[in-house]
């Protein structure tokens, strides 16, 4: 196994309709790990047929699936890890741009979408840009260095919708990059929904992740 080859981690729950094309596209540029979050459709079989390795999620939910995938990536000592959603919203052809930014020294690479699914994502984009310089903090396509994943795992911080590693990296002032993300507009409801409760939950996750990362870093002493 080539540890320098990027690893793409795709959390999945009942995404058989779109997953095959996403995995096939990603496999052109990287090894692919699909983390199956208790799907009741043929997602796992579709992923394997398209060239992915499939792991069952060790705990339920989006965060549980991503935590399983990032932990597996750390165990495999991958130098570049990219998260990608299974619904086609993120074009796999952008994987090389994320990998190149990481190879050039970025600790973190954040996707920024032209289209966002919820009101909270628009508002948080403005807030996050002012606070940490990231324009689309809730974009599911992100790139992580091996060192960032190790720091996040050492911190023990909950992932919080793929936000905690990003918060650690930005609050530590590590190098980062942003890549404009294109892809297919999803026709179904987003995994977290569009209702007011879902919007409020995402806003809460952002500020909770920021507060937890700041508190953890304060206890570490001078930043490395």
PyMOL CGO cylinders between C-alpha atoms (Angstrom):
from pymol import cmd
from pymol.cgo import CYLINDER

trace = [
    CYLINDER, 0.00, 0.00, 0.00, 1.37, 3.39, -1.03, 0.3, 1, 1, 1, 1, 1, 1,
    CYLINDER, 1.37, 3.39, -1.03, 1.04, 5.61, 2.03, 0.3, 1, 1, 1, 1, 1, 1,
    CYLINDER, 1.04, 5.61, 2.03, 1.76, 8.71, -0.05, 0.3, 1, 1, 1, 1, 1, 1,
    CYLINDER, 1.76, 8.71, -0.05, -1.35, 8.09, -2.15, 0.3, 1, 1, 1, 1, 1, 1,
    CYLINDER, -1.35, 8.09, -2.15, -4.29, 10.18, -0.91, 0.3, 1, 1, 1, 1, 1, 1,
    CYLINDER, -4.29, 10.18, -0.91, -7.04, 8.39, 0.98, 0.3, 1, 1, 1, 1, 1, 1,
    CYLINDER, -7.04, 8.39, 0.98, -10.61, 9.54, 0.42, 0.3, 1, 1, 1, 1, 1, 1,
    CYLINDER, -10.61, 9.54, 0.42, -13.06, 8.86, 3.26, 0.3, 1, 1, 1, 1, 1, 1,
    CYLINDER, -13.06, 8.86, 3.26, -16.75, 8.79, 2.32, 0.3, 1, 1, 1, 1, 1, 1,
    CYLINDER, -16.75, 8.79, 2.32, -19.41, 8.49, 5.04, 0.3, 1, 1, 1, 1, 1, 1,
    CYLINDER, -19.41, 8.49, 5.04, -22.45, 6.75, 3.67, 0.3, 1, 1, 1, 1, 1, 1,
    CYLINDER, -22.45, 6.75, 3.67, -26.01, 6.01, 4.69, 0.3, 1, 1, 1, 1, 1, 1,
    CYLINDER, -26.01, 6.01, 4.69, -28.38, 4.64, 2.02, 0.3, 1, 1, 1, 1, 1, 1,
    CYLINDER, -28.38, 4.64, 2.02, -26.59, 6.34, -0.88, 0.3, 1, 1, 1, 1, 1, 1,
    CYLINDER, -26.59, 6.34, -0.88, -26.65, 3.48, -3.41, 0.3, 1, 1, 1, 1, 1, 1,
    CYLINDER, -26.65, 3.48, -3.41, -28.17, 5.69, -6.12, 0.3, 1, 1, 1, 1, 1, 1,
    CYLINDER, -28.17, 5.69, -6.12, -25.19, 8.08, -6.25, 0.3, 1, 1, 1, 1, 1, 1,
    CYLINDER, -25.19, 8.08, -6.25, -22.37, 6.27, -4.48, 0.3, 1, 1, 1, 1, 1, 1,
    CYLINDER, -22.37, 6.27, -4.48, -21.08, 4.20, -7.39, 0.3, 1, 1, 1, 1, 1, 1,
    CYLINDER, -21.08, 4.20, -7.39, -20.24, 7.19, -9.56, 0.3, 1, 1, 1, 1, 1, 1,
    CYLINDER, -20.24, 7.19, -9.56, -18.67, 9.06, -6.63, 0.3, 1, 1, 1, 1, 1, 1,
    CYLINDER, -18.67, 9.06, -6.63, -16.44, 6.12, -5.69, 0.3, 1, 1, 1, 1, 1, 1,
    CYLINDER, -16.44, 6.12, -5.69, -15.44, 5.40, -9.29, 0.3, 1, 1, 1, 1, 1, 1,
    CYLINDER, -15.44, 5.40, -9.29, -14.49, 9.04, -9.80, 0.3, 1, 1, 1, 1, 1, 1,
    CYLINDER, -14.49, 9.04, -9.80, -12.53, 9.21, -6.57, 0.3, 1, 1, 1, 1, 1, 1,
    CYLINDER, -12.53, 9.21, -6.57, -10.72, 5.93, -7.25, 0.3, 1, 1, 1, 1, 1, 1,
    CYLINDER, -10.72, 5.93, -7.25, -9.08, 7.54, -10.29, 0.3, 1, 1, 1, 1, 1, 1,
    CYLINDER, -9.08, 7.54, -10.29, -7.05, 9.75, -7.94, 0.3, 1, 1, 1, 1, 1, 1,
    CYLINDER, -7.05, 9.75, -7.94, -6.94, 8.06, -4.53, 0.3, 1, 1, 1, 1, 1, 1,
    CYLINDER, -6.94, 8.06, -4.53, -7.65, 4.99, -2.47, 0.3, 1, 1, 1, 1, 1, 1,
    CYLINDER, -7.65, 4.99, -2.47, -11.24, 5.08, -1.28, 0.3, 1, 1, 1, 1, 1, 1,
    CYLINDER, -11.24, 5.08, -1.28, -12.68, 4.08, 2.07, 0.3, 1, 1, 1, 1, 1, 1,
    CYLINDER, -12.68, 4.08, 2.07, -16.47, 4.09, 2.39, 0.3, 1, 1, 1, 1, 1, 1,
    CYLINDER, -16.47, 4.09, 2.39, -17.75, 4.01, 5.96, 0.3, 1, 1, 1, 1, 1, 1,
    CYLINDER, -17.75, 4.01, 5.96, -21.21, 2.49, 5.97, 0.3, 1, 1, 1, 1, 1, 1,
    CYLINDER, -21.21, 2.49, 5.97, -23.48, 3.95, 8.62, 0.3, 1, 1, 1, 1, 1, 1,
    CYLINDER, -23.48, 3.95, 8.62, -26.00, 1.10, 8.92, 0.3, 1, 1, 1, 1, 1, 1,
    CYLINDER, -26.00, 1.10, 8.92, -27.35, 1.40, 5.38, 0.3, 1, 1, 1, 1, 1, 1,
    CYLINDER, -27.35, 1.40, 5.38, -30.39, -0.70, 4.57, 0.3, 1, 1, 1, 1, 1, 1,
    CYLINDER, -30.39, -0.70, 4.57, -29.93, -0.48, 0.80, 0.3, 1, 1, 1, 1, 1, 1,
    CYLINDER, -29.93, -0.48, 0.80, -27.14, -1.84, -1.43, 0.3, 1, 1, 1, 1, 1, 1,
    CYLINDER, -27.14, -1.84, -1.43, -24.65, 0.94, -0.62, 0.3, 1, 1, 1, 1, 1, 1,
    CYLINDER, -24.65, 0.94, -0.62, -21.92, -1.40, 0.64, 0.3, 1, 1, 1, 1, 1, 1,
    CYLINDER, -21.92, -1.40, 0.64, -22.11, -3.68, -2.41, 0.3, 1, 1, 1, 1, 1, 1,
    CYLINDER, -22.11, -3.68, -2.41, -22.19, -0.70, -4.78, 0.3, 1, 1, 1, 1, 1, 1,
    CYLINDER, -22.19, -0.70, -4.78, -19.13, 0.81, -3.10, 0.3, 1, 1, 1, 1, 1, 1,
    CYLINDER, -19.13, 0.81, -3.10, -17.12, -2.42, -3.33, 0.3, 1, 1, 1, 1, 1, 1,
    CYLINDER, -17.12, -2.42, -3.33, -18.07, -2.92, -6.96, 0.3, 1, 1, 1, 1, 1, 1,
    CYLINDER, -18.07, -2.92, -6.96, -16.83, 0.59, -7.75, 0.3, 1, 1, 1, 1, 1, 1,
    CYLINDER, -16.83, 0.59, -7.75, -13.46, -0.04, -6.10, 0.3, 1, 1, 1, 1, 1, 1,
    CYLINDER, -13.46, -0.04, -6.10, -13.79, 1.08, -2.49, 0.3, 1, 1, 1, 1, 1, 1,
    CYLINDER, -13.79, 1.08, -2.49, -12.89, -0.64, 0.72, 0.3, 1, 1, 1, 1, 1, 1,
    CYLINDER, -12.89, -0.64, 0.72, -15.92, -0.64, 3.02, 0.3, 1, 1, 1, 1, 1, 1,
    CYLINDER, -15.92, -0.64, 3.02, -15.82, -0.35, 6.81, 0.3, 1, 1, 1, 1, 1, 1,
    CYLINDER, -15.82, -0.35, 6.81, -18.87, -0.50, 9.06, 0.3, 1, 1, 1, 1, 1, 1,
    CYLINDER, -18.87, -0.50, 9.06, -19.21, 2.62, 11.18, 0.3, 1, 1, 1, 1, 1, 1,
    CYLINDER, -19.21, 2.62, 11.18, -18.21, 1.98, 14.79, 0.3, 1, 1, 1, 1, 1, 1,
    CYLINDER, -18.21, 1.98, 14.79, -20.90, 4.36, 16.05, 0.3, 1, 1, 1, 1, 1, 1,
    CYLINDER, -20.90, 4.36, 16.05, -24.07, 5.71, 14.45, 0.3, 1, 1, 1, 1, 1, 1,
    CYLINDER, -24.07, 5.71, 14.45, -24.46, 9.00, 12.64, 0.3, 1, 1, 1, 1, 1, 1,
    CYLINDER, -24.46, 9.00, 12.64, -22.43, 11.20, 10.30, 0.3, 1, 1, 1, 1, 1, 1,
    CYLINDER, -22.43, 11.20, 10.30, -19.85, 12.03, 12.96, 0.3, 1, 1, 1, 1, 1, 1,
    CYLINDER, -19.85, 12.03, 12.96, -19.54, 8.37, 13.92, 0.3, 1, 1, 1, 1, 1, 1,
    CYLINDER, -19.54, 8.37, 13.92, -18.87, 7.37, 10.32, 0.3, 1, 1, 1, 1, 1, 1,
    CYLINDER, -18.87, 7.37, 10.32, -16.30, 10.12, 9.79, 0.3, 1, 1, 1, 1, 1, 1,
    CYLINDER, -16.30, 10.12, 9.79, -14.58, 9.34, 13.08, 0.3, 1, 1, 1, 1, 1, 1,
    CYLINDER, -14.58, 9.34, 13.08, -14.32, 5.70, 12.02, 0.3, 1, 1, 1, 1, 1, 1,
    CYLINDER, -14.32, 5.70, 12.02, -12.82, 6.73, 8.67, 0.3, 1, 1, 1, 1, 1, 1,
    CYLINDER, -12.82, 6.73, 8.67, -10.34, 9.26, 10.03, 0.3, 1, 1, 1, 1, 1, 1,
    CYLINDER, -10.34, 9.26, 10.03, -9.21, 6.81, 12.71, 0.3, 1, 1, 1, 1, 1, 1,
    CYLINDER, -9.21, 6.81, 12.71, -8.60, 4.19, 10.01, 0.3, 1, 1, 1, 1, 1, 1,
    CYLINDER, -8.60, 4.19, 10.01, -6.67, 6.76, 7.97, 0.3, 1, 1, 1, 1, 1, 1,
    CYLINDER, -6.67, 6.76, 7.97, -4.48, 7.55, 10.97, 0.3, 1, 1, 1, 1, 1, 1,
    CYLINDER, -4.48, 7.55, 10.97, -3.80, 3.85, 11.56, 0.3, 1, 1, 1, 1, 1, 1,
    CYLINDER, -3.80, 3.85, 11.56, -2.76, 3.53, 7.91, 0.3, 1, 1, 1, 1, 1, 1,
    CYLINDER, -2.76, 3.53, 7.91, -0.38, 6.51, 8.30, 0.3, 1, 1, 1, 1, 1, 1,
    CYLINDER, -0.38, 6.51, 8.30, -1.75, 8.28, 5.25, 0.3, 1, 1, 1, 1, 1, 1,
    CYLINDER, -1.75, 8.28, 5.25, -0.14, 11.64, 4.57, 0.3, 1, 1, 1, 1, 1, 1,
    CYLINDER, -0.14, 11.64, 4.57, -3.21, 13.15, 2.87, 0.3, 1, 1, 1, 1, 1, 1,
    CYLINDER, -3.21, 13.15, 2.87, -6.81, 12.40, 3.79, 0.3, 1, 1, 1, 1, 1, 1,
    CYLINDER, -6.81, 12.40, 3.79, -9.78, 13.94, 2.01, 0.3, 1, 1, 1, 1, 1, 1,
    CYLINDER, -9.78, 13.94, 2.01, -13.39, 13.64, 3.13, 0.3, 1, 1, 1, 1, 1, 1,
    CYLINDER, -13.39, 13.64, 3.13, -16.05, 13.51, 0.45, 0.3, 1, 1, 1, 1, 1, 1,
    CYLINDER, -16.05, 13.51, 0.45, -19.84, 13.18, 0.61, 0.3, 1, 1, 1, 1, 1, 1,
    CYLINDER, -19.84, 13.18, 0.61, -21.58, 10.27, -1.11, 0.3, 1, 1, 1, 1, 1, 1,
    CYLINDER, -21.58, 10.27, -1.11, -24.40, 12.25, -2.74, 0.3, 1, 1, 1, 1, 1, 1,
    CYLINDER, -24.40, 12.25, -2.74, -22.48, 13.72, -5.69, 0.3, 1, 1, 1, 1, 1, 1,
    CYLINDER, -22.48, 13.72, -5.69, -22.44, 17.27, -4.36, 0.3, 1, 1, 1, 1, 1, 1,
    CYLINDER, -22.44, 17.27, -4.36, -18.63, 17.23, -4.42, 0.3, 1, 1, 1, 1, 1, 1,
    CYLINDER, -18.63, 17.23, -4.42, -16.89, 16.53, -7.74, 0.3, 1, 1, 1, 1, 1, 1,
    CYLINDER, -16.89, 16.53, -7.74, -14.22, 13.80, -7.24, 0.3, 1, 1, 1, 1, 1, 1,
    CYLINDER, -14.22, 13.80, -7.24, -12.17, 15.43, -10.00, 0.3, 1, 1, 1, 1, 1, 1,
    CYLINDER, -12.17, 15.43, -10.00, -11.22, 18.07, -7.40, 0.3, 1, 1, 1, 1, 1, 1,
    CYLINDER, -11.22, 18.07, -7.40, -9.34, 15.52, -5.29, 0.3, 1, 1, 1, 1, 1, 1,
    CYLINDER, -9.34, 15.52, -5.29, -5.96, 16.33, -6.94, 0.3, 1, 1, 1, 1, 1, 1,
    CYLINDER, -5.96, 16.33, -6.94, -6.36, 20.02, -6.04, 0.3, 1, 1, 1, 1, 1, 1,
    CYLINDER, -6.36, 20.02, -6.04, -6.87, 19.10, -2.39, 0.3, 1, 1, 1, 1, 1, 1,
    CYLINDER, -6.87, 19.10, -2.39, -3.95, 16.64, -2.45, 0.3, 1, 1, 1, 1, 1, 1,
    CYLINDER, -3.95, 16.64, -2.45, -1.66, 19.18, -4.11, 0.3, 1, 1, 1, 1, 1, 1,
    CYLINDER, -1.66, 19.18, -4.11, -2.46, 21.81, -1.48, 0.3, 1, 1, 1, 1, 1, 1,
    CYLINDER, -2.46, 21.81, -1.48, -1.65, 19.33, 1.29, 0.3, 1, 1, 1, 1, 1, 1,
    CYLINDER, -1.65, 19.33, 1.29, 1.57, 18.29, -0.45, 0.3, 1, 1, 1, 1, 1, 1,
    CYLINDER, 1.57, 18.29, -0.45, 2.54, 21.97, -0.70, 0.3, 1, 1, 1, 1, 1, 1,
    CYLINDER, 2.54, 21.97, -0.70, 2.36, 22.28, 3.09, 0.3, 1, 1, 1, 1, 1, 1,
    CYLINDER, 2.36, 22.28, 3.09, -1.24, 23.03, 3.98, 0.3, 1, 1, 1, 1, 1, 1,
    CYLINDER, -1.24, 23.03, 3.98, -2.33, 21.53, 7.28, 0.3, 1, 1, 1, 1, 1, 1,
    CYLINDER, -2.33, 21.53, 7.28, -5.98, 21.87, 6.25, 0.3, 1, 1, 1, 1, 1, 1,
    CYLINDER, -5.98, 21.87, 6.25, -7.82, 22.33, 2.97, 0.3, 1, 1, 1, 1, 1, 1,
    CYLINDER, -7.82, 22.33, 2.97, -11.43, 23.53, 3.07, 0.3, 1, 1, 1, 1, 1, 1,
    CYLINDER, -11.43, 23.53, 3.07, -13.90, 23.26, 0.23, 0.3, 1, 1, 1, 1, 1, 1,
    CYLINDER, -13.90, 23.26, 0.23, -16.15, 26.21, -0.53, 0.3, 1, 1, 1, 1, 1, 1,
    CYLINDER, -16.15, 26.21, -0.53, -19.37, 25.51, -2.41, 0.3, 1, 1, 1, 1, 1, 1,
    CYLINDER, -19.37, 25.51, -2.41, -21.09, 27.76, -4.90, 0.3, 1, 1, 1, 1, 1, 1,
    CYLINDER, -21.09, 27.76, -4.90, -24.45, 26.41, -3.69, 0.3, 1, 1, 1, 1, 1, 1,
    CYLINDER, -24.45, 26.41, -3.69, -25.38, 25.83, -0.06, 0.3, 1, 1, 1, 1, 1, 1,
    CYLINDER, -25.38, 25.83, -0.06, -28.32, 23.79, 1.21, 0.3, 1, 1, 1, 1, 1, 1,
    CYLINDER, -28.32, 23.79, 1.21, -29.43, 25.70, 4.29, 0.3, 1, 1, 1, 1, 1, 1,
    CYLINDER, -29.43, 25.70, 4.29, -29.80, 29.24, 5.62, 0.3, 1, 1, 1, 1, 1, 1,
    CYLINDER, -29.80, 29.24, 5.62, -27.41, 28.44, 8.48, 0.3, 1, 1, 1, 1, 1, 1,
    CYLINDER, -27.41, 28.44, 8.48, -24.66, 27.62, 6.01, 0.3, 1, 1, 1, 1, 1, 1,
    CYLINDER, -24.66, 27.62, 6.01, -24.85, 31.07, 4.47, 0.3, 1, 1, 1, 1, 1, 1,
    CYLINDER, -24.85, 31.07, 4.47, -24.78, 32.81, 7.85, 0.3, 1, 1, 1, 1, 1, 1,
    CYLINDER, -24.78, 32.81, 7.85, -22.03, 30.64, 9.27, 0.3, 1, 1, 1, 1, 1, 1,
    CYLINDER, -22.03, 30.64, 9.27, -19.96, 31.29, 6.17, 0.3, 1, 1, 1, 1, 1, 1,
    CYLINDER, -19.96, 31.29, 6.17, -19.89, 34.98, 7.00, 0.3, 1, 1, 1, 1, 1, 1,
    CYLINDER, -19.89, 34.98, 7.00, -19.16, 34.33, 10.68, 0.3, 1, 1, 1, 1, 1, 1,
    CYLINDER, -19.16, 34.33, 10.68, -16.46, 31.76, 10.03, 0.3, 1, 1, 1, 1, 1, 1,
    CYLINDER, -16.46, 31.76, 10.03, -14.75, 33.98, 7.47, 0.3, 1, 1, 1, 1, 1, 1,
    CYLINDER, -14.75, 33.98, 7.47, -14.49, 36.73, 10.08, 0.3, 1, 1, 1, 1, 1, 1,
    CYLINDER, -14.49, 36.73, 10.08, -13.40, 34.45, 12.94, 0.3, 1, 1, 1, 1, 1, 1,
    CYLINDER, -13.40, 34.45, 12.94, -11.14, 31.85, 11.33, 0.3, 1, 1, 1, 1, 1, 1,
    CYLINDER, -11.14, 31.85, 11.33, -10.81, 32.81, 7.66, 0.3, 1, 1, 1, 1, 1, 1,
    CYLINDER, -10.81, 32.81, 7.66, -12.81, 29.83, 6.35, 0.3, 1, 1, 1, 1, 1, 1,
    CYLINDER, -12.81, 29.83, 6.35, -15.60, 30.70, 3.92, 0.3, 1, 1, 1, 1, 1, 1,
    CYLINDER, -15.60, 30.70, 3.92, -17.63, 27.46, 4.00, 0.3, 1, 1, 1, 1, 1, 1,
    CYLINDER, -17.63, 27.46, 4.00, -16.98, 25.64, 7.30, 0.3, 1, 1, 1, 1, 1, 1,
    CYLINDER, -16.98, 25.64, 7.30, -19.79, 23.12, 6.76, 0.3, 1, 1, 1, 1, 1, 1,
    CYLINDER, -19.79, 23.12, 6.76, -18.61, 21.88, 3.37, 0.3, 1, 1, 1, 1, 1, 1,
    CYLINDER, -18.61, 21.88, 3.37, -18.13, 18.13, 3.71, 0.3, 1, 1, 1, 1, 1, 1,
    CYLINDER, -18.13, 18.13, 3.71, -15.15, 18.09, 1.34, 0.3, 1, 1, 1, 1, 1, 1,
    CYLINDER, -15.15, 18.09, 1.34, -12.05, 18.81, 3.39, 0.3, 1, 1, 1, 1, 1, 1,
    CYLINDER, -12.05, 18.81, 3.39, -8.41, 17.79, 3.26, 0.3, 1, 1, 1, 1, 1, 1,
    CYLINDER, -8.41, 17.79, 3.26, -6.34, 16.93, 6.32, 0.3, 1, 1, 1, 1, 1, 1,
    CYLINDER, -6.34, 16.93, 6.32, -2.65, 16.36, 6.87, 0.3, 1, 1, 1, 1, 1, 1,
    CYLINDER, -2.65, 16.36, 6.87, -1.65, 13.30, 8.87, 0.3, 1, 1, 1, 1, 1, 1,
    CYLINDER, -1.65, 13.30, 8.87, -0.35, 15.62, 11.58, 0.3, 1, 1, 1, 1, 1, 1,
    CYLINDER, -0.35, 15.62, 11.58, -3.70, 17.41, 11.87, 0.3, 1, 1, 1, 1, 1, 1,
    CYLINDER, -3.70, 17.41, 11.87, -5.59, 14.13, 12.22, 0.3, 1, 1, 1, 1, 1, 1,
    CYLINDER, -5.59, 14.13, 12.22, -3.12, 13.04, 14.92, 0.3, 1, 1, 1, 1, 1, 1,
    CYLINDER, -3.12, 13.04, 14.92, -3.57, 16.31, 16.81, 0.3, 1, 1, 1, 1, 1, 1,
    CYLINDER, -3.57, 16.31, 16.81, -7.34, 16.02, 16.63, 0.3, 1, 1, 1, 1, 1, 1,
    CYLINDER, -7.34, 16.02, 16.63, -7.27, 12.42, 17.87, 0.3, 1, 1, 1, 1, 1, 1,
    CYLINDER, -7.27, 12.42, 17.87, -4.92, 13.36, 20.72, 0.3, 1, 1, 1, 1, 1, 1,
    CYLINDER, -4.92, 13.36, 20.72, -7.29, 16.15, 21.73, 0.3, 1, 1, 1, 1, 1, 1,
    CYLINDER, -7.29, 16.15, 21.73, -10.22, 13.79, 22.19, 0.3, 1, 1, 1, 1, 1, 1,
    CYLINDER, -10.22, 13.79, 22.19, -12.55, 16.51, 20.91, 0.3, 1, 1, 1, 1, 1, 1,
    CYLINDER, -12.55, 16.51, 20.91, -15.85, 15.36, 19.36, 0.3, 1, 1, 1, 1, 1, 1,
    CYLINDER, -15.85, 15.36, 19.36, -15.87, 15.74, 15.59, 0.3, 1, 1, 1, 1, 1, 1,
    CYLINDER, -15.87, 15.74, 15.59, -19.01, 17.92, 15.48, 0.3, 1, 1, 1, 1, 1, 1,
    CYLINDER, -19.01, 17.92, 15.48, -19.99, 17.65, 11.82, 0.3, 1, 1, 1, 1, 1, 1,
    CYLINDER, -19.99, 17.65, 11.82, -16.39, 17.58, 10.60, 0.3, 1, 1, 1, 1, 1, 1,
    CYLINDER, -16.39, 17.58, 10.60, -15.59, 20.85, 12.40, 0.3, 1, 1, 1, 1, 1, 1,
    CYLINDER, -15.59, 20.85, 12.40, -13.17, 19.98, 15.22, 0.3, 1, 1, 1, 1, 1, 1,
    CYLINDER, -13.17, 19.98, 15.22, -9.98, 19.33, 13.19, 0.3, 1, 1, 1, 1, 1, 1,
    CYLINDER, -9.98, 19.33, 13.19, -10.65, 22.51, 11.20, 0.3, 1, 1, 1, 1, 1, 1,
    CYLINDER, -10.65, 22.51, 11.20, -11.02, 24.53, 14.41, 0.3, 1, 1, 1, 1, 1, 1,
    CYLINDER, -11.02, 24.53, 14.41, -7.82, 23.13, 15.89, 0.3, 1, 1, 1, 1, 1, 1,
    CYLINDER, -7.82, 23.13, 15.89, -5.84, 23.93, 12.77, 0.3, 1, 1, 1, 1, 1, 1,
    CYLINDER, -5.84, 23.93, 12.77, -7.16, 27.46, 12.35, 0.3, 1, 1, 1, 1, 1, 1,
    CYLINDER, -7.16, 27.46, 12.35, -6.88, 28.39, 16.04, 0.3, 1, 1, 1, 1, 1, 1,
    CYLINDER, -6.88, 28.39, 16.04, -3.28, 27.18, 15.97, 0.3, 1, 1, 1, 1, 1, 1,
    CYLINDER, -3.28, 27.18, 15.97, -2.60, 29.33, 12.93, 0.3, 1, 1, 1, 1, 1, 1,
    CYLINDER, -2.60, 29.33, 12.93, -1.41, 26.44, 10.77, 0.3, 1, 1, 1, 1, 1, 1,
    CYLINDER, -1.41, 26.44, 10.77, -1.16, 26.86, 6.97, 0.3, 1, 1, 1, 1, 1, 1,
    CYLINDER, -1.16, 26.86, 6.97, -4.43, 26.26, 5.15, 0.3, 1, 1, 1, 1, 1, 1,
    CYLINDER, -4.43, 26.26, 5.15, -5.95, 26.49, 1.70, 0.3, 1, 1, 1, 1, 1, 1,
    CYLINDER, -5.95, 26.49, 1.70, -9.42, 26.72, 0.20, 0.3, 1, 1, 1, 1, 1, 1,
    CYLINDER, -9.42, 26.72, 0.20, -10.66, 25.09, -3.00, 0.3, 1, 1, 1, 1, 1, 1,
    CYLINDER, -10.66, 25.09, -3.00, -13.86, 25.99, -4.82, 0.3, 1, 1, 1, 1, 1, 1,
    CYLINDER, -13.86, 25.99, -4.82, -16.05, 22.89, -4.91, 0.3, 1, 1, 1, 1, 1, 1,
    CYLINDER, -16.05, 22.89, -4.91, -18.47, 22.05, -7.70, 0.3, 1, 1, 1, 1, 1, 1,
    CYLINDER, -18.47, 22.05, -7.70, -20.69, 19.03, -8.20, 0.3, 1, 1, 1, 1, 1, 1,
    CYLINDER, -20.69, 19.03, -8.20, -24.25, 17.87, -8.70, 0.3, 1, 1, 1, 1, 1, 1,
    CYLINDER, -24.25, 17.87, -8.70, -27.00, 19.69, -6.83, 0.3, 1, 1, 1, 1, 1, 1,
    CYLINDER, -27.00, 19.69, -6.83, -28.71, 17.14, -4.63, 0.3, 1, 1, 1, 1, 1, 1,
    CYLINDER, -28.71, 17.14, -4.63, -32.36, 16.45, -5.36, 0.3, 1, 1, 1, 1, 1, 1,
    CYLINDER, -32.36, 16.45, -5.36, -33.22, 14.97, -1.96, 0.3, 1, 1, 1, 1, 1, 1,
    CYLINDER, -33.22, 14.97, -1.96, -33.14, 16.61, 1.46, 0.3, 1, 1, 1, 1, 1, 1,
    CYLINDER, -33.14, 16.61, 1.46, -29.70, 17.11, 3.05, 0.3, 1, 1, 1, 1, 1, 1,
    CYLINDER, -29.70, 17.11, 3.05, -28.78, 14.49, 5.63, 0.3, 1, 1, 1, 1, 1, 1,
    CYLINDER, -28.78, 14.49, 5.63, -29.39, 16.91, 8.49, 0.3, 1, 1, 1, 1, 1, 1,
    CYLINDER, -29.39, 16.91, 8.49, -32.54, 18.40, 6.94, 0.3, 1, 1, 1, 1, 1, 1,
    CYLINDER, -32.54, 18.40, 6.94, -33.45, 21.99, 6.15, 0.3, 1, 1, 1, 1, 1, 1,
    CYLINDER, -33.45, 21.99, 6.15, -35.84, 22.65, 9.04, 0.3, 1, 1, 1, 1, 1, 1,
    CYLINDER, -35.84, 22.65, 9.04, -35.22, 25.35, 11.63, 0.3, 1, 1, 1, 1, 1, 1,
    CYLINDER, -35.22, 25.35, 11.63, -34.09, 22.74, 14.16, 0.3, 1, 1, 1, 1, 1, 1,
    CYLINDER, -34.09, 22.74, 14.16, -31.43, 21.47, 11.75, 0.3, 1, 1, 1, 1, 1, 1,
    CYLINDER, -31.43, 21.47, 11.75, -30.19, 25.00, 11.09, 0.3, 1, 1, 1, 1, 1, 1,
    CYLINDER, -30.19, 25.00, 11.09, -29.94, 25.73, 14.80, 0.3, 1, 1, 1, 1, 1, 1,
    CYLINDER, -29.94, 25.73, 14.80, -28.13, 22.44, 15.42, 0.3, 1, 1, 1, 1, 1, 1,
    CYLINDER, -28.13, 22.44, 15.42, -25.47, 23.33, 12.84, 0.3, 1, 1, 1, 1, 1, 1,
    CYLINDER, -25.47, 23.33, 12.84, -24.96, 26.79, 14.32, 0.3, 1, 1, 1, 1, 1, 1,
    CYLINDER, -24.96, 26.79, 14.32, -24.64, 25.23, 17.77, 0.3, 1, 1, 1, 1, 1, 1,
    CYLINDER, -24.64, 25.23, 17.77, -22.13, 22.67, 16.47, 0.3, 1, 1, 1, 1, 1, 1,
    CYLINDER, -22.13, 22.67, 16.47, -19.95, 25.42, 15.01, 0.3, 1, 1, 1, 1, 1, 1,
    CYLINDER, -19.95, 25.42, 15.01, -19.75, 27.49, 18.18, 0.3, 1, 1, 1, 1, 1, 1,
    CYLINDER, -19.75, 27.49, 18.18, -19.42, 24.42, 20.40, 0.3, 1, 1, 1, 1, 1, 1,
    CYLINDER, -19.42, 24.42, 20.40, -16.51, 23.14, 18.30, 0.3, 1, 1, 1, 1, 1, 1,
    CYLINDER, -16.51, 23.14, 18.30, -14.82, 26.54, 18.50, 0.3, 1, 1, 1, 1, 1, 1,
    CYLINDER, -14.82, 26.54, 18.50, -15.28, 26.79, 22.29, 0.3, 1, 1, 1, 1, 1, 1,
    CYLINDER, -15.28, 26.79, 22.29, -14.05, 23.24, 22.88, 0.3, 1, 1, 1, 1, 1, 1,
    CYLINDER, -14.05, 23.24, 22.88, -10.98, 23.69, 20.68, 0.3, 1, 1, 1, 1, 1, 1,
    CYLINDER, -10.98, 23.69, 20.68, -10.09, 27.00, 22.36, 0.3, 1, 1, 1, 1, 1, 1,
    CYLINDER, -10.09, 27.00, 22.36, -10.43, 25.47, 25.82, 0.3, 1, 1, 1, 1, 1, 1,
    CYLINDER, -10.43, 25.47, 25.82, -8.32, 22.44, 24.89, 0.3, 1, 1, 1, 1, 1, 1,
    CYLINDER, -8.32, 22.44, 24.89, -5.60, 24.62, 23.39, 0.3, 1, 1, 1, 1, 1, 1,
    CYLINDER, -5.60, 24.62, 23.39, -5.51, 26.85, 26.48, 0.3, 1, 1, 1, 1, 1, 1,
    CYLINDER, -5.51, 26.85, 26.48, -4.65, 23.80, 28.56, 0.3, 1, 1, 1, 1, 1, 1,
    CYLINDER, -4.65, 23.80, 28.56, -1.80, 22.82, 26.23, 0.3, 1, 1, 1, 1, 1, 1,
    CYLINDER, -1.80, 22.82, 26.23, 0.34, 25.86, 26.97, 0.3, 1, 1, 1, 1, 1, 1,
    CYLINDER, 0.34, 25.86, 26.97, 2.21, 27.63, 24.15, 0.3, 1, 1, 1, 1, 1, 1,
    CYLINDER, 2.21, 27.63, 24.15, 1.08, 26.48, 20.73, 0.3, 1, 1, 1, 1, 1, 1,
    CYLINDER, 1.08, 26.48, 20.73, 3.51, 24.42, 18.69, 0.3, 1, 1, 1, 1, 1, 1,
]
cmd.load_cgo(trace, "trace")
